């Protein structure tokens, strides 16, 4: 007999698109991950932000697989450590995440979630605050005064988000941006980012899904 009839080939399932049987029937495998049971909304807290004298909350909503909308609001002056003297103000953020497809093991048995994965996020941030500090008066130099700062920042943020048991999540991110507004003080730290013209941002968010 032909020994080839007794040969068995083992192929990882992720490499299989379809199986065609002798009778012409086909068994088709697709790579669609079912996320119909995933919770699509999340509330997150900027985990480290209170250490920088700002408390920031975020709301994220999954729009469709691979994309989600995230907005945030921060209260400057509501934190543990005072960065600028007598500072108070607000931070507003809005961004749109473009994520990788929900992650899974090569054998397709890994836990997947709509909001889980690496992402790139264009983000627009508005910052307005007042603080005691030196202000350039245009002639005689710097003077001590209440300094108002208003900045609009456009950034590209990259990060990765993990989801646990469809209930909790962890988001770690970093980004590079550019300031579109002017400030009349010498500060380079502006609560949502740091830098004058070119800016850096980053942090950790923790939250829950609902």
N, C-alpha and C positions, 0 to 999 in steps of 0.2 A: 504494500500500500504506500501511498504518497505521504511521507512524514510531515509534509507541509499542512496537512489537515489537522494535525495535532499541535500546531504552533499557536501560542497565545501571546498577543501583544498587549501591553499595558500602556495606555496613553492618559496623561493627566486631563481631567475633564475640561480645564480651561482652554485646551487646544482643540477641542472637538466642536465643530460647527453643526454637523449633522451626520447621522448614520443611515445608509441606504441598504435595505435588506434585499435578499434574492427575489422576493416577490414584488419588489418595487416600492414598498412602503418606506417612508422616511421618518426618522426621529430627529427633530430639529432642536438644538440647544441654542438658547439666546442668552445674552448677557444683561438682561434687564433685572434690576434688583427691586424687589417689592418694598416700597416705603409707604404704603397706604396707611399703615398703623403708626407711623411716626408722629410724634408731637411736633408741630411746625412752629411753635412760638416759644420764645425764651426771654427771661429777664436775667440780666447779668450785672455784676458789680465789678468795677475796677478794683482789683484786689489790693494793689499797692498805692492807688491814688490818694487815700487819706494820709499817707506818709508824706505826701507832697502838698498838703493843705487844700485838697480838692476831693470831693466825693462825687463819683460819676456812676450813673446807672445807664444801662443799655437795654434796648428792646430789639430783638431779632425775629424776623418772620421769614420762613421758607416760602419763596414764591413758586418755585418749581425745582425739580431735581437739578442740582448744580448751581442754583442761584438763590440768593437771599438778600433781604433788605435789612440794614441795621442802622438804628438811630440812637443817639445818646445825649444825656444832659448832665452837666456837672455843676456843682455849686462851689465856687472858689471861696475859701475862708472857712469851709467846713471840713476840717481835717485834724490831724494829730500834731503836725509840726508846722510852725509858721515859716514860710519861705520869704515872702515879701511883707514888710511891716504893715499891719492893719489892712490887709488885702481883702477885697470882696468883689464878686462878679459871677459870671456865668460862662459855661462852655457848652456849645451845641455842635453835635457831630451828625453827619449823615453819610452813609456809604453803601455800596452795592457789591456783594461778594460774588465772585465767580469761582466756584469750588470744583475740585476734582469730583468724579462720580463717587457715590458712596463706596467706602472701602470694603474690601472683602478678601479673605484668604485666597490663595491660588486654587484651592479646592471648592471655593464658593460657600464655605460654611462660616466665615467670619461674620460677626455682628456688624450690620450696616445701618446707617441712619442718614436721613436727608440732610442734616446739618453737620455731619461729621466729615472731616477731610481737610486737606490743604487748600488754601485759597489765595486769590489776589483780589484786593478791594480798593478801587478808587474812592477817596474819601474827602469830603469838604468839611472844614471845621471853622466855626466862628467863636472867637474869644473876646470877651469884654470884661475888664476889671479895673478897679482903682486901688492904689496902694501909696503909702508914704514913700517918697524917694526923691532923688535928684532929677530935676527937669531942666532941659536946656531952654533958656529964655531968649535965645537969639542974639544976645549982645554981650552981656556981662559974664556969661558963663552959666554954670549950673546953680540952681536954687532949690531949697528943700520945700516940697509942696505935695499936695495930693496929685498923683500922676494917673491920668486915664490912658488906658491902652485898649485899642480895638484892632483886631487882626483877623483877616480871612486867610485860611491856609488850605492849599490843595495838595494832597499827598497820595502816594501809592503805597498801600500797606499789604504785606504778606504775612501769612500766619498759618496755624494749624489748630483745628478744634476737635476735641474728643467728646463723645457722648457716652454716658454710662447708664445703662438700664432704662433708657428712654426717659430719664428723669433729671440727671445732673450733667453739667458740661464744664469743660475747661478749655479756655481759648488763650493761646500765646501768640503774640504778634509783634512786628516791628515794621517801621515804614520810613520813607524819605519824602519830604515835601518842600514846598516853596511858599513863602509868605507873600500875600497880595495886599497887605495893609501896612500902614506906617505907625510907628510908636515914637513918642518924644522922650522916652527914658532909655537907660542903658541896659535894661534887663535882657537876658537872652533865654531865660526860662519863663515860659508862658502857660504853664499848667497842663496844656494838652500836648505840648511839644517843646523842644528846646532848639534855639538857633535864631539868627537874625533873618537872613534871606533864605538860605537853605536850612531846612529843619529836620530833626530826627524825632521819632516817636516810637513808643514800645510799651509793652506791659503784659499783664496777666488778668484775665477776666474769669470769674467763676459764677455759675448761675444754675437755674432750674428751668425745666421745660413744662409747658402746660398746653 
